[in-house]
Amino acid sequence: FKKCNFISAYAANTHQGCVRNYNEDRVSIILNITKPNSYKGTTWPKCSFFAVYDGHGGSGCADYLRDNLHQFIIKDANFPNSPKDAILKGCATAEEEFTKKHALNSSETDIIDRSGSCAVFALFIDDYCYIGNIGDSRAIISKNEGKEISSLTRDHKPNDELETKRIYSNGGRVYQTQTSAGLFGLNAFSGLNIHNFSSTKFNNNQMLSGPSRVFPGRLSVSRTFGDVEAKLIKFGGLPHVLTAIPDIFSFKIEDNIDFIVLGCDGIYDLFKNEELSNAVYMSMPEKKDMSIHSFCGRAVDMIMKTALSRNSLDNITTVLISFNNLEQTLKNYIEKEKIIDDNLQTIKENNIQNKTNSNFNNIGNTNNTNNTNNTNNTNIMK
């Protein structure tokens, strides 16, 4: 693709996980956003957009966001001069349009699509990156060849202090369900990664605490698109408890940035941020030549296979965005491996040559010994 914004390569993958027979996650990648007809300016920046949409209750909302959210952002009057304002208004437009045209019937008296979706996205405008987050998907960043790993987003969970305060101030509440371990049996959780329970010691008399949930909505996440039943008063919802207002983080692309990973909560329930970064660097190739594009695909495959090996209960989706520093790290690694191989080959060849020379010397010594013996025998005969 047309190289821009210091992005050297990317890769993405999504999977239904080990338990579910459906996948409600969606991915959006627009490498070169073209100027919309509505834009009246004379210059248009180089723009790219990467997003993970973690759907629930159906895939309708995630499908809608995949096809439309980036369009609402770039067509907003604030874009590209005020990207944060464009993102805020674009998200608000996406929420409103999905509710009116897809979630409700034409008379707005009945719900025809109860689905919702979280979203995490990276919008690149020239040499700046804007990260938007609604829900518990996450973006992390690696710098300085993996020496610095940090989260670019804050998970919107009901038990987060800021989210809890916001929920109660708007009339909602946060709760946890309690379930007896005896209902499942002692062996019910064998082999599963139990990341949604606060207790890890199971017996028949023990109560297991499920994840914190928000009411209305009964969801374990506190910001989403869609979920109109939880948001509209006429259906028993409250309009500002479960919200689609994003957190927005921005930064300039510096030379020391390695990569950004966007992932749904199904990934981050199984990986700490550092583990995810390590999985990328552990994907360095065994063969001595690999493009940055192939490497990114290999790294994403490593993340997905590891998640599946940990018995993921959720859909899992990963997007890896590589920058020039990771490409240079890959080149340096391959070059070092070639030097090591060349040195090993030289040592091997020297060992063979030394062994050959030693064999020749042994043959020479044997001939000299034979000649001496023959001389001695001649003298004895005389």
C-alpha positions in Angstrom: 0.0 0.0 0.0 1.0 3.6 -0.3 3.4 4.1 2.6 2.4 7.0 4.9 2.5 8.1 8.5 5.6 6.1 9.2 3.6 2.9 9.1 5.7 0.1 7.6 3.3 -2.8 7.7 0.2 -4.2 9.5 -1.6 -7.5 10.1 -5.0 -8.5 11.6 -6.8 -11.6 12.6 -10.1 -12.6 14.3 -11.4 -15.8 15.6 -14.5 -17.0 17.4 -12.6 -18.6 20.3 -12.7 -22.0 21.9 -16.3 -21.9 23.2 -18.5 -19.9 20.9 -19.7 -21.0 17.4 -20.0 -17.4 16.2 -17.9 -14.3 15.9 -19.3 -10.8 16.6 -16.0 -9.0 16.3 -15.2 -6.9 13.3 -12.1 -5.2 11.9 -11.8 -2.0 9.8 -8.7 -1.0 7.9 -8.5 1.9 5.5 -5.0 2.5 4.5 -5.4 5.7 2.5 -8.5 7.7 3.3 -9.4 9.8 0.2 -10.8 13.3 0.4 -14.6 13.3 0.6 -16.6 15.3 -1.9 -18.0 17.4 0.9 -14.5 18.7 1.9 -14.0 22.2 0.6 -10.4 22.7 1.6 -7.4 22.8 -0.8 -5.1 20.3 1.0 -5.8 16.9 2.3 -3.4 15.0 4.7 -2.3 11.5 4.5 -4.8 9.5 6.6 -5.1 5.9 7.7 -7.7 4.2 10.0 -7.5 1.0 11.9 -10.3 -0.3 14.2 -11.5 -3.3 16.2 -15.2 -3.5 17.0 -16.2 -5.9 19.7 -19.8 -6.7 19.2 -22.3 -8.3 21.6 -25.9 -9.3 21.4 -25.5 -9.8 17.7 -23.1 -8.4 15.0 -25.5 -5.7 13.7 -23.9 -2.8 15.5 -20.3 -3.9 14.9 -21.1 -4.3 11.2 -22.5 -0.8 11.1 -19.5 0.7 12.7 -17.1 -1.2 10.5 -18.8 0.3 7.4 -19.6 3.8 8.7 -17.7 5.2 11.7 -14.6 6.4 9.8 -16.9 8.0 7.2 -18.7 10.0 9.9 -15.4 11.2 11.4 -13.7 12.3 8.2 -16.9 13.9 6.8 -17.4 16.0 9.9 -16.8 19.7 9.4 -14.0 19.7 12.0 -11.9 17.2 10.1 -9.0 17.4 9.5 -8.2 20.7 11.3 -9.7 19.6 14.7 -9.5 15.8 14.8 -10.6 15.3 18.4 -13.8 17.3 17.8 -14.4 15.4 14.6 -14.0 12.1 16.4 -16.4 13.1 19.2 -19.0 14.3 16.7 -18.4 11.3 14.4 -19.0 8.9 17.2 -22.2 10.8 18.3 -23.4 10.7 14.7 -22.7 6.9 14.4 -24.7 6.3 17.6 -27.6 8.4 16.5 -27.8 7.0 13.0 -27.5 3.4 14.1 -30.3 3.9 16.7 -32.7 5.6 14.3 -32.1 3.7 11.1 -31.1 0.3 12.3 -32.0 -0.4 15.9 -35.6 0.9 15.8 -38.4 0.4 13.4 -39.6 3.2 11.2 -42.0 4.5 13.8 -39.4 4.2 16.5 -41.9 2.2 18.7 -40.1 -1.1 18.7 -36.5 -2.5 18.8 -35.4 -4.5 15.9 -31.7 -4.7 16.7 -30.6 -5.0 20.4 -26.9 -5.4 19.6 -24.1 -3.2 20.8 -20.4 -2.9 20.3 -17.2 -1.6 21.9 -14.7 0.1 19.7 -11.0 1.0 19.8 -9.4 2.7 16.8 -6.3 4.5 15.6 -6.6 7.4 13.2 -3.4 8.6 11.6 -3.2 12.1 10.2 0.2 12.8 8.8 2.6 12.3 11.7 0.0 12.3 14.5 -2.0 9.4 15.9 -5.4 9.7 17.5 -6.6 6.7 19.6 -10.3 6.5 20.3 -11.8 4.1 22.8 -15.4 3.2 23.8 -15.6 0.1 26.0 -13.1 -2.5 27.2 -11.1 -3.1 24.1 -7.5 -1.8 24.4 -4.6 -0.2 22.5 -1.0 -0.7 23.7 2.2 0.8 22.4 5.8 -0.5 22.3 8.8 1.8 22.2 12.6 1.4 22.1 12.6 -2.2 20.9 10.2 -3.3 23.5 11.8 -1.7 26.5 8.8 0.6 27.1 5.3 -1.0 27.0 2.2 1.1 28.0 -1.5 1.2 27.5 -2.9 4.0 25.3 -6.4 3.5 26.6 -8.4 3.1 29.8 -10.7 0.1 30.0 -14.3 1.3 30.5 -15.4 -1.2 33.2 -18.3 -0.6 35.6 -15.9 -1.1 38.6 -13.5 1.5 37.4 -13.5 4.4 39.9 -14.3 7.1 37.3 -16.8 5.0 35.5 -18.6 4.0 38.8 -18.9 7.7 39.7 -20.2 8.6 36.3 -22.8 5.7 36.3 -24.2 6.6 39.7 -24.3 10.3 38.9 -26.6 9.5 36.0 -29.0 7.3 37.9 -27.5 3.9 37.2 -25.9 1.3 39.5 -23.1 -1.3 39.5 -23.6 -4.8 40.8 -22.1 -8.3 40.8 -23.9 -11.6 40.4 -23.2 -14.5 42.9 -23.2 -18.1 41.8 -22.6 -21.2 43.9 -19.7 -23.3 42.7 -21.7 -26.4 43.5 -24.1 -25.6 40.7 -21.3 -26.3 38.2 -19.5 -29.2 40.0 -15.9 -29.2 41.1 -14.6 -30.2 37.7 -16.6 -27.7 35.7 -13.8 -25.3 35.2 -11.1 -27.8 34.4 -8.8 -26.5 31.6 -10.5 -23.2 31.3 -9.0 -19.8 31.8 -11.3 -18.3 34.5 -10.8 -14.6 34.1 -14.3 -13.5 35.1 -14.4 -14.8 38.6 -12.9 -13.1 41.7 -12.4 -16.4 43.5 -10.0 -19.1 42.3 -10.5 -21.8 45.0 -13.7 -23.8 44.2 -15.7 -26.0 46.5 -19.4 -26.8 46.6 -20.2 -24.3 49.4 -18.3 -21.4 47.8 -20.0 -18.5 46.1 -18.3 -17.2 42.9 -18.5 -13.5 42.2 -19.0 -12.7 38.5 -17.8 -9.5 36.8 -19.1 -6.1 37.8 -22.1 -5.1 35.6 -23.9 -1.9 35.0 -27.7 -1.4 35.3 -29.6 -0.7 33.1 -28.0 -2.9 30.4 -26.7 -5.7 32.6 -23.4 -5.5 30.7 -19.8 -5.9 32.1 -18.7 -2.9 30.1 -19.8 0.7 30.8 -19.5 2.4 27.4 -20.8 1.1 24.1 -22.4 1.9 20.8 -25.9 0.6 20.4 -27.7 -1.3 23.2 -30.7 0.9 22.8 -32.8 -1.0 25.3 -30.4 0.2 28.0 -30.3 3.8 26.8 -33.8 4.8 25.8 -36.2 5.8 28.6 -39.3 4.4 26.7 -37.7 0.9 26.8 -36.7 1.1 30.5 -33.2 2.6 29.9 -31.3 5.7 31.1 -29.7 7.9 28.4 -26.3 8.7 30.0 -25.5 5.6 32.0 -24.2 3.4 29.1 -22.6 6.0 26.8 -20.9 6.1 23.5 -18.6 9.1 24.3 -15.0 8.0 23.6 -11.8 8.7 25.4 -9.4 10.2 22.9 -5.6 10.1 23.2 -3.2 11.7 20.8 0.6 11.8 20.2 3.1 12.5 17.6 4.8 9.5 15.8 8.4 9.5 17.0 11.3 7.4 15.7 11.4 5.2 18.8 7.9 3.8 18.4 7.9 0.1 17.5 4.3 -0.9 17.1 0.7 -0.5 18.3 -1.6 -3.4 19.0 -5.4 -3.0 19.0 -7.3 -5.8 20.6 -10.7 -6.8 22.0 -11.1 -7.7 25.7 -11.0 -11.4 24.7 -7.3 -10.8 24.0 -6.5 -8.7 27.0 -8.3 -11.0 29.4 -5.6 -13.6 28.5 -2.5 -11.3 28.1 -0.9 -8.7 30.2 0.4 -5.8 28.1 4.0 -7.0 28.5 3.1 -10.6 27.5 1.5 -9.3 24.3 4.6 -7.3 23.4 6.8 -10.3 24.2 4.7 -12.4 21.8 5.6 -10.0 19.0 9.3 -10.1 19.7 9.3 -13.9 20.1 8.1 -14.1 16.5 11.4 -13.1 15.1 12.0 -15.5 12.2 14.1 -18.7 12.2 14.9 -18.3 8.5 17.3 -15.7 7.5 15.1 -13.5 5.3 11.6 -12.2 6.1 9.8 -9.0 5.1 8.2 -6.8 7.7 4.8 -7.7 6.2 5.4 -11.4 6.7 6.8 -10.8 10.2 3.6 -8.9 11.3 1.5 -11.7 10.1 3.6 -14.2 12.0 3.4 -12.1 15.2 -0.4 -11.8 15.0 -0.6 -15.6 14.4 1.6 -16.1 17.5 -0.8 -14.0 19.6 -3.9 -15.8 18.3 -2.5 -19.3 18.7 -1.4 -18.5 22.3 -4.8 -17.1 23.1 -6.5 -20.3 21.8 -4.0 -22.4 23.7 -5.2 -20.6 26.9 -8.8 -21.7 26.1 -10.3 -18.3 25.2 -13.9 -18.1 26.2 -14.6 -15.0 24.1 -14.1 -13.9 20.5 -10.5 -12.8 19.9 -9.3 -10.1 17.6 -5.9 -8.5 17.1 -4.6 -5.7 14.8 -0.8 -5.0 14.8 0.4 -1.7 13.3 4.2 -1.7 12.7 6.4 1.4 12.4 9.9 1.9 10.9 11.6 1.2 14.2 10.2 -2.4 14.3 11.2 -2.9 10.7 14.8 -1.8 11.5 14.8 -4.1 14.5 13.8 -7.0 12.3 16.6 -6.1 9.8 19.2 -5.9 12.6 18.0 -9.3 14.0 18.3 -11.0 10.6 21.7 -9.4 10.0 23.0 -10.6 13.4 21.6 -14.1 12.7 23.4 -14.1 9.3 26.7 -13.1 11.0 26.3 -15.9 13.6 25.6 -18.4 10.8 28.6 -17.3 8.8 30.8 -17.6 11.9 29.5 -21.0 12.6 30.1 -22.1 9.0 33.6 -20.7 9.1 34.3 -22.7 12.4 32.8 -25.8 10.8 35.0 -25.4 7.7 38.1 -24.8 9.8 37.4 -27.9 11.8 37.0 -30.0 8.7 40.3 -28.6 7.3 42.1 -29.2 10.5 40.8 -32.7 10.6 41.9 -33.3 7.0 45.4 -31.9 7.7 45.6 -34.1 10.8 44.8 -37.1 8.7 47.5 -36.3 6.2 50.0 -35.9 8.9 49.1 -39.2 10.4 49.5 -40.9 7.0 52.9 -39.3 6.7 54.0 -40.5 10.1 52.9 -44.0 9.3 54.9 -44.1 6.1 58.0 -42.9 7.9 57.6 -45.6 10.5 57.2 -48.2 7.8 60.4 -47.0 6.1 62.3 -47.2 9.4 61.1 -50.7 10.0 62.2 -51.8 6.5 65.7 -50.4 7.1 66.0 -52.2 10.3 64.9 -55.5 8.8 67.5 -55.1 6.0 70.2 -54.6 8.5 69.2 -57.7 10.4 69.3 -59.7 7.2 72.8 -58.6 6.5 
